[in-house]
Amino acid sequence: MVLSPPGPAQVPRGWSAAELPDLSGRTYVVTGANRGIGFETALGLLAHGATVVLGVRNLGIGEEAAQRLRRARPGAKVGARLLDLSDLASVRGFAQSLLEARPTLEGLVNNAAVMLAPERRTEDGFELHWVTNYLGHFALTGLLLPALARAEGARVVTVSSVVARNASLHFGGEARRYSRQRAYAESKLADLVFALELARRLAAAGWGVSSLACHPGWTNSRLTSASLARDHPGMARLNALGTASLGQPAAAGALCPLFAAAAPEAANGGFYGPRSLFGLRGRPRLQRPFGSVGGREQAERLWIESERATGVDFHLARVPS
């Protein structure tokens, strides 16, 4: 196994997905890849020869996405598998079937998300944003880590959001009125804290797997528009106007996860986001983690509580075989 460089380097100015290397023979899992940023990330990986597994909540829609990708990239090696991140049993089933089919995995892009959903608890008892956006990805990463450890230079990329900048983690102990905006932002902050803590733990364990974080800026994705249109049509119109002037298309938003997933310059512990308009749009650049990320104590508490909630142990104290 080859460890990543000791620290993330700056992204070459003007970097584009065309600069990605040949990815033939490398397999990536992209969650939430049936549309938006996930779809464009899968398309970018396929364009350079990778094999891509789409982890999708609706298998029929996922198969349609795979067909669209094959039409866009004739000969593309892509398939869809059922993965409902809000259901930890589904996460375990996905991981088990994938490990049986592909014992080696070069990349995992934790991208799927729900946004601004009404208050809801899943059958496992978790708030919907928390388990779908964060906790399900935590479990999936731990379960797929053995396959990642068998590959050379494997990476885990976790997609956060600019809204995490002003969020804070809530570990219980106080009653709070539900806020869908806060629930989404908190889950995306947890994604960032997790990605950076995983990077630290992987480096300390010497596993040769890298963990990187990114955010896509203000991106015109159906996740945002559909979430707002459902309950706030007025806000949806304002969002559309703002996105048209300040945002960027999904293909541009996918540049940061693509850089983190496959660019040779990307390194363990890197956090990448758009370089223009206060991180809202533009090509990737290396960013400082948001101030709300906090210190090691917060990261370790999140890790312990996540292991307890999911029952997934990353076994990072043991050298992989």
Summary of the structure (lengths in Angstrom):
residues: 321
radius of gyration: 18.1
end to end distance: 10.9
largest distance: 55.2
contacts: 1137
relative contact order: 0.16
helix: 48%
strand: 15%
